[in-house]
Amino acid sequence: MRNFSNIKGRGSTINPANRFDDTSIHDALYLEDEEMQGDVKTEIIPVYPKTMINKVTNPDVPMEYSMNPYQGCEHGCVYCYARVTHNYWGYSAGLDFETKILVKQGAAEVLEKEIRKKSWQAAPIVLSGNTDCYQPIEKELKVTRSLIEVLYRYRNPTGFITKNAMILRDLDILEEMAKDQLVYVNMSISGIDETKRRFLEPRTSSYKNRFRTIEKLSSAGIPVRVLVGPLIPGFNSHELMDIIKMSADSGAHDCTYLPVRLKGDIADIFKDWAERHYPDTADKMFRLIADLQGGDMSDFKYSMKTKGKGNWSKILKQQYVLAKKKYFPTVEPFEFNRSLHKQYKTGQLSLF
């Protein structure tokens, strides 16, 4: 495995070997060294799913069902827990994850068949449980848009997890869904320093645009919860309270926080990234992260509820509790409306 200099618009420059394929050969790039300062093109790979709705069985992940129009993500977030899932498709969790994007063909038609079944009972489906449904290629392909149109047509409750202001493109539908309490948005924000973001999350929306997006969504009656994180000790953890304040000022409905969690290949990718961009503090940062995880970076499991271990975990929790009390003193509970779907699936009103 070779290391290279920075690649324009990409988080990783390495391709760790696929853990399911001992015979695979993984180099960092498909270009020669002297060409590496340029952009690396995204390869779109069509796949043909038999199902779109995924039942979430992990008790630590707070969602019933998820749906992913894409596998792999151009956002290039170096810490992304979904990177290791690219191994299941035969690719590396490194640069492959950012440049080889699997696009689900006929996704809307497959989804419509599933939710029209008599066996389907209205339940919130979260876009996306794995990679961002509003990553850059969505602007052109509009797979997410087609899925939302189906979900709204059948009045099925829908959640979102994103870090892209592109969600505002679909404000026309989301605003209508909000009138019937059918939509909830989770906006991920890891900091306030734009210079750091460009290295950490190279193709995501700027923090400024994300706060502006929260404001516009909230003004349209769409509740937004801010996912503050991942918080990285020695890098962005000190910004937790500022992020929560700015979220409240932007009209967010609620907030929570997520400490960084580096597992398996992601730990190697992050370490290489830190040594390239922050060589003076990389070792210290990595030691603090290891302490936050109890020293174990070999486990590939991920939990959205995991808040870490040790002193850093306590510090983050104390800061969060203080900020939540100050900026979100009261949070109205949100419940999805599950009562409309049956009527819109069958075209008949229910007597009960």
N, C-alpha and C positions, 0 to 999 in steps of 0.2 A: 504493500500500500504506500503510494507516494504522496507527498505533500506539495501543494502548489501555492502560488501567490493568489491574491484575491481575484475573484471572478465577478464581473459586473452584475449586480442584481441577484446574486446568489448567496445563501447563507453558508453552505458547505462547499468545500473543494476536495473532499475525499469521498471515496466509496468503500466503506467497510465490506468485507466479504459477506455474502448472503449466508446466514447461519443455517439454512436448509440445504445448501448446495456446496459441498466441500470441493467440488471440481471446478467451480467458477473462478474466473480471473477478473479481478477488479482493479482497474486503474482509476485515477481521479477524474480523468476527462477523456473526451474523444478528440481533443485537439492537441497539437504539439505545444510545448512549453512557451515558445515565443508568441503564440497566438492567444495566450490565456487571459490577457488583459481585456479582450473583447467580450461581447455577450455570448452566452451559450443558449442556443435556441431550444425552445420547448418542443418536445415531440408528443403529439396527440395520438393516443392509441385507443381505437374503438373496442369496446367490449359489449357483450349482449346479455344482460342480466335476465334471469328467470323470475327474480323477485326484487323488490325495492325496499320493502319494509323489514327492518331488522329488529327482532325482539332482543331487548337488552336484559341479559341475565345476571350481570354483575351487580350484586346488592349495594356496592359502594358508589355506583354511578346513578345519579338521580334523574333517570328518565326511563320511560316505559318502552318506547320504540324510537329508533333513529333511522335516518335515510341519508345516503351519501351519493350525490350525482357524480362525484369524481373520486378517484383514488390517486393519491399523490397530490402535492399542493405547490403551486408556483410561489406562494408567499415566502417560502424559504426560511421560516422561523427555525433557528438552529436548534432550539430546545424541544421541538414538537414531539409529543409522545406518539403521534401516529406514524412517525417515520418507520418504526420497526414493522408496521403492517405491510409495507411495500415488499418485504421479504416473501410474503405469501404469494405474490404475483411474479416472483422470480427476479426481483430487482434489489438493489442496494438501498439501505436506509439513508445513504448520504446524498450525493448529487443526483442520483437516479430519482429520488423522491421528489425533487424539485423540477426535473426536466422531462421525466417520462410520466405523463398524466393520462390515466385511464379514464375515458369518457363513456358513460353508460348510454348506449344507443336505445332509442324507443323508451326511455325512462318513464315518461308521462303515461304512455299507453299501458305499460306494465303496472304502474301504480294504480291507474283507474280500474283495471281488472281486479286488483287485490282489494281495494276498498269498496267495490261493488258487491263483493261476495257476502252472502247472508251471514257467514261466520264472523265477518269483521264487525267489531263493536267499536264505536267512536272512542279514540284514545289519542292523546297528544303524540304527534310524530315530530321529532327534533331534526332539523336540518342544521348542521350536520353533526353526527356523533363522532366523526373521524376527521376528515379534512374539510376545509372551509368551502361552503357552497357558493360563496361570493369571491372566490379567487379570480385573478385577472382574466382567465379564458372565458369565464361566465359572461363577460361583456359581449363577446362575440357569439358564443354557443347558446346561451340562454336556456340551458337545461334546467337550472333552478327555477327560472321564471315559469317554465312549462309545468313543473311539479306544483308550484304554488297555485297555478290556475286550476289544476285538478282538485287540490285540497280545498280551495275556496268553493268550487262548484258543488262539492259534496259536503261543505261546511264541517270539515274535519279539523279539530284543533291542531295548531301548529306552533312549534317553538323554533328558535334560531340561535345558533352560536356562530358569531362572526367577528372579524376585526377589520371589516371592509365597509367603507361608506357606500359601496355600490348597492347596498340594501335599499337605499333611498330611491333607486330606479323603480322599485316595486311598491312604492308608497301608495299608489292608487288602489292596489288590491289589499295591502296590509291595513290601510285605514278602514276599508269596508269590513274586514275580518275583525278588527278591534271593536267595532260597534256591537258585535255579537259575542265578544269576549273569547275570540278564537285564536288569538296570537299573543306571543310573548317573546321578546328579543333579549338575548344575552350578548352584550358587547364586551369583548376582551380587550383590556388595556393594561400594558405592562410597565408603563412609565410616562414621563413627561419630557424627557430629553430626546430631541429629534436626532441628534448625532448618534446616540446609542441605538436608537430604533433602526436607523439605516443599516447598521451592521447586524443587529439582532433579528430583525424582521424585515428584510430588504424590500419586499414587494407588497407590503401591507399599506393600508391607508395611514396617513400621518396621524399622530395623536390629536392634533388640532381638528382634523376632519372627523375623527371618531367622536370627540366631544360635541362637535357641531351636529353630527348625525343623531346622537342621543337627544339633543335639544329638539331637532326636527321631528323625530319619532314621537317623543313625549308630547310635543305640541299637537300632534295628530291623534293623540289618545292611545298611543301604543306603548304599553309598559316596557321599560328597559331595566334589566339588572346588569350591573357592571361586574365582570369577573376581573378582579385586580390581580394581575399576575401574567406569567409566573414571576414571583418575587425571588430574586437571586441575591443572596447575601454578598455584600462587598461590591455590588454592581447597581442594583435598582431598588433594593429593599427599603432604603431610606425614603423613597418617594411614596410609600403606601398612603400616608395620611393626606398628602397633597392630591393624589389621584382620587381618593374618596371624596374630598372636599369639592374638587372640580366636577366630579360625577353628580353630586347633589346639586351643585350650582347649575348644572346642565339639565336638571329635571329628571334624573334617573329615579326609578321606583325603588330600587334596592341595590345592594352590593354584597359581594363576598370576596374572599381572597384565596389564591392558590400558590403555595410555595413551589419553586422549581423542583422537578422530579426527573432525574437523569437515570435512565436504565439501559443496560446493555450497550448497543451500538451508539445510542444517543450520547452516552457519557464520553465516548471516544470522539464523536463529532464535535461536541461542545468543547472538549479540552483542546482540540486542534484549533477551533475557532478562537477561543480565548487566548491561546498562545500567539496567534497571528495578530489579533486586534488589540489585545491588552497584555503584552508580554510581561510588564512590570508587576501586574497584580494577578496574573492567571493562576499561579500556584496557590496563592492564598484563597482566591475565589473558589477554586476546586476543592480545597480542604474544607472550607466552610460548608459547601454543598454536600460533601460526603458526610460531614457531621450532622447536617440537617436530615440526611437520609439514614442515619444510624450506621454509616460506614458501608452499606451494601448497595452496590451499583450493578449487580449481576442479574437481578430479578427483572423480567420483562413486563411484569404486571403493572398496571397503572390504575390509580384510584383518584377520582376527582374530589373525594372527601378527605384524602390524606393531607394532613397539615404538618407533617414532619415530626422530627424528634429533637431532643436536646435543647440547649439554651436558645439557639436561633428560633426554634419553633415557638418557645415561650415568648420571646421578644416580639415576634410577628403577631402572635395572638393578642398580646397586651396592646399593641399599637392599633390593631384592627378593632378590638372591643372599644377602645377609647374613641377612635374615629367614628365608628358606627353610632355610638351613643351621642356624639356631638353633632354629626351631620345627617344621620338617619334615625332620629329618636323614635319615630313611629313609622312602621311599615304596614300598610294595608295588605292583608293576605290576598293572593291571586289564585283563582280557581278557573280552569278552563271550562268552557261551556260544551258539554258533551250531548246535549239534548236535541240538537238540530240535525245531526248527521242522518239519522234514520229516515226522517221526513224527506230530505233531499236525495237520499239513495233510492227510495221507493216512489217518491212523488206523492205520498199519502200522509195526511196529518195523523198524529197519534192521539188517541182518546185519553191517554194517561201520561 
